[in-house]
Amino acid sequence: FKNPMKTLSSSRTVAKRGCFRVPAFNRAHVHKLTARSAEVETTIQQSAQAKKRSGVSDVDMATVATPAVSAKQLSVPDHQGTADCIYLDWNGTTPVFKEVAEAMMPFITTHFGNPSTSNPYGQTCKNAVENARAQVAKLVNCTSDEVYFTSCGTESDNWAIVGSVLAARQRYPGILPHVVTSAIEHPAIIACLSHMHQQGLLTFSTVAVDAEGRVDPAAVEAAITPQTVLVTIMHSNNEVGTIQPIAEIVAAVLRREAEGRRILVHTDAAQSLGKVVVDVAALGVD
């Protein structure tokens, strides 16, 4: 917290009004956490100073003696089942559902084969992967051969952007591909676009949002140029939860697409899946 006392005060106000139940905070505990954070920050600063004096690199810094901070000092108290913490980052990470853990356990303890192999150990796992692929396809209303598994959302976003832009550069060698995105995209989108822009592989435009974090389809349409090959707008925002009018944005893109080359539409729906309906066919995204 930048100002933990202010945050706690506002939380108690909400609790008193009965909007939802908020466990009581322990003021002394918050001060203790703040003091611990200060100790860690001091250690980081001292480590940086030691690195500067010694002239070693970041990689070599691991071997440089730094002020000792015990595991106890760095550890964060276990808040599970206690009433001294409110966890609000459910879009970031959550406990695993019991049903999910039970479904995965056989593949952690028993079925350990490589699904790419032809032996019985591998085939059992391959069948499980293909079953999961079919389940995901049913969830988003697409065919199984359209589903690819990656390590994370960032890899998926990068794959979509890099693949679309490089394909466009091959298909239209005379243009510098242009991408339209929004000002509230996840860093997985913005960082990828910025990096490719620095490499001279594309240009991109950022569309602003309104007071509720909503992207105006008309603004997206206005940002499209004759060089635009991709529009990437998230389905729902990971910070404020605004659900974007993706189908309307696709319709706007199609109007401009009729004037020239094909424009792909990508949406990052990582924050939507499992919470709201995500039908890729109805949305019209690529």
Disulfide bonds with the S-S distance in Angstrom:
none
